Amino acid sequence: MTARIWWRCLRSIVVREGLRFVHQRERFFAALVRPLVWLGIFAVGFRAVLGLSIIPPYETYILYEEYVVPGLIGMIQLFNGMQSSLSMVYDREMGSMKTLLVSPLPRWYLLVCKLLAGVLVSVVQAYVFIAVAWFWDVRPPPLGYVAVLPALLLSGLMLGALGLLLSSFIKQLENFAGVMNFVIFPMFFASSALYPLWRIREGSPVLAWVAELNPFTHAVELIRFALYLDIDATAVLVVSGCLALFLGGAILAYDPGRGFWARRAGPAEHGGA
């Protein structure tokens, strides 16, 4: 197979995901409503009760709105990663997944293409939110808007890979919606998205320990540091390692001989092969 075939496959999946996103306008607004509600309503109250000391990557005291924006960007990517994987379950139920799987390209490549398509959509949503946050006086350095792009791609890939891994074990669309809530809310609230780790540690050392182990915490810190032209080496290593773990697990789970498809086919089909 030539590089042109591989490229056409990637382009087709990205275009399909983009068209799905464009035609589902409510998905775009829903992705922005959640973080904007927190930024415009909850942040007003939390600003009065949460004092923020000078912590990296900030070089001065900041308002709560400025602190919470990277966490809300992570929220957008987390929800988008799960919604993108939700479409995998939908395509599998509707039978359109079979059309994709007859491609001569390896299954791992198809999964990576699907993952990249979802991440590109989440990056667009993240930049729109960053632009809207400007009206709340959240204005990182101009170069931060460029520096944050690799962080958005890496964190989006990790969260999307987690969604792919979960989708490989869910057989019905209704079940995946419940699993989404079971995964999203604990990951989001038990992280540094809304509160600094030092403040969580003051209230509950156990919760702080859980937050430090939470991959979403490191995704948020990766975005936070990149947005202010800094690098959190620990966050880079953790997010990269979790990406390899989740994506590797998803590829194995979608393998015809081991994962969901093997259970679906049953012993009779494999015996007749």
N, C-alpha and C positions, 0 to 999 in steps of 0.2 A: 504494500500500500504506500502511496506517495504522500508527501507532506501536504499536498493539496487536499487530499481526502480527509486527513486529520483536521485541517483548518476548516474545511466546509462543515464538518460535524460540529466543531466548537462554535462556529458562527451561527449555524442553524439553531442550536440549543439556546445560545445567548439571545438571538432574535426572538425565538419563541417565548422565552421568559420575559423579555422586554415588552412584547406585544401583550402578553397576559397582564403585565403590570399596568400598561397604559390603558387597557380596556377595563381594568378593575380600579377605577379611580378612588372608590371608597377605601381600598387597601392603602393607597398613598396617604389619604387624609387620616385614616385610623392610625397609621404609623407615626404621624406628627401630633395627633391629638393627645396621646398618652404623655409624651415628654413635655408638651406645651402646658398641659394642665398642671403638671408638677412644677414647672418653671414659673408659671404665671400665678398660681394659687398657693400651692403648698410652700414654695420657697419663701413667700412673704412672711408666713408664720414662723418657719424654721429660722429665718434670718435673725429674729428677735431672741431666740432661745439657744441658738448654736453659735458659740464663738469659735472662730477658726484661727489657730496660731499660724505662724509662718512655717510652712512645711514644703518640702520639695514637691513640685518644681517651681513653686511660687516664691518670689523674692520679697514679698510684702504681704500685709494683711489683705484679705480678699473678702468679698461678700459671699454669702451662701450660693447665690445664683451662679457665680463664676465657678465655684467648686463643683456644683452638681452637674454642670453641662456635660463633661466627659462621661459621667455615669449615665446620663440620659441618651447620649449617643450610643453607648453600649446597649442600652435598653432597645433602641431602634434595631440594632444589629441582632440582638438576641431574638426579638419577636420576628424579624424578617427571616432569620435562619430557620426558625421553627415553622413559619408559614410556607417557606420554600419547600421544606421537607413534607409538609402537609400535602402539597401538590403531588409529591411522589406517591403518597398513599392513595390520593384521588385518581391519579393516572393508572395506578395498579388495579383499582377497583373497576374503573371504566374500560380497561383493556387496552388503552393507548400505550401503556408501557411496553406491551409486546411488540408494537411497531418499532419502538426504539431499540429493543434488544435483538432484533433480527440483523442489526448492523454488523458487518464483519469486524468492526473495531472492538478491542477488548472492553470488557464491562467496566474495569476500573477507570478507563479513560472516559467513558460515558458518565460515570458518577462524578469525576473531577470536572467535566464540562458543566454538568448540572450545578455543581457546587460553585464554580466560577460565575455562572450566570446569576445565581442568587446573590452572590457577594457584590457584583457590580450594581445590582438594583439597590442593595442596602447602602452602598457608598453614595449613590445619588441622594437617597433619603437623608443620610447623615449630613451631607453638605448643605442640603436645603435647611435642615434644622440649625446648623451652625450659622447660616445666613440670617435666619429668623432670630436667633439668640442675640444677634448684634443689637436688636432693639431693646434688649435688657442690659445693655452696656457690657456684654460679655465679648471682649475684643482682644483675642490673643495676638501675638506678634504677626505681622503680615506673612512672614515666611512659615509661620505655624500652619497656615491653611494648606501649604504644599507638603510640609514635613509630616503632617498627620496622615497623608494618603497611604504610605506603606503600613502604618499602624492599623488603619481602617481595613486594609486588605487582609492583613495577617489575623487580626481579631475576628473579622467577618468569616474568614475561612475556618477558623477554629470552631466558632459557634455554629456555622453551617454544617460542618462535619459532625458535630454533636447531634444536630437534627437529623442528618442522614442516618447516623447510627441508630437513633431511636426509631426512625421510620422503618428500618429493616425488620424490627420485631413486632410492629403493629399491623394487624391484618385488616382492621376496619377503620373507616374514617372517624366514626364517633369515638372510638377508643383513643385515637391519637390526640383529639382535642382535649380530653381529660389529662393525658400524659403531658401535654404542653403546659397546662397550668401547674401540674405537679412539679415540673422542672423549672419553669420560668420564674415563678415567684420566689421560691427558696433561693435560687441562684442570684436573683436581683437584690433581694432584701438582705441576704447574708453576705454582703460584699461591701467594698468601699465606695460603691456608687453614690450613696446618699450621705454617708458619714465617714470621716477619717478613721483609720484603723485604731489610732491611739485613743479616740473617744469611745469606740466600741469596747476596747480593752478596759477602759475605766468602768464601764457598766457591767461587762460580762467577759471575763477572760476566755471562757469556753466558746462563746460566740465569736470572739476575735480570732481564736484558733481555727474555727470553722471557716471564717472569712478568708484567712490567709491560705487555706487549702483550696478555696473556691477558685476554679479557673477564670470565672467571670471577673473576680477582683483584679487579676493580673491583666485581663483584657482591658479593663477600664483604666488601670494605671498606665498601660502601654499607650493608650490614646491620650491620657492626661499629659504625660511627659512629652510625647511627640508634639502635641498642640502648643507646648511652650518651649519647643526647641531643645529638648533634653531626652535622654535615653535611660530607661529603667532596664538594666541588663537582666535582672531576675525575671521581670515580666516577659521579656523577649524569649528567654529560655523556656519558661513555663508554658507560654502560649504556643510556641513552636512544638514543644514536646506533646502537649495535649492535642494539637492539630494532627501530628503523626499518629498518635494513639487512636483518636476518634476516627480519622479517615481510614487507617488500617483496619480498624474494627468494622467499619461500614463496608469496606471492600470485601472482607471475609464473610460478613453476614449476607451480602448480596451474591456471594459465590454460589453457583447452581448446586455444587456438591456439599455445601455446608450450611448455608444460611436459610433465609426464609423460603427461597425457591426450592430447596431440597425438601423442606417440610411440606410445601405446597404440592410438589409433584407426587410424593408418596412412594412407597417401596415398589409398587407394581410398575410404575413408569420407568423407574431406574432399572428394574429387573429386565424390562423388555428392551432397554437400550443396547 
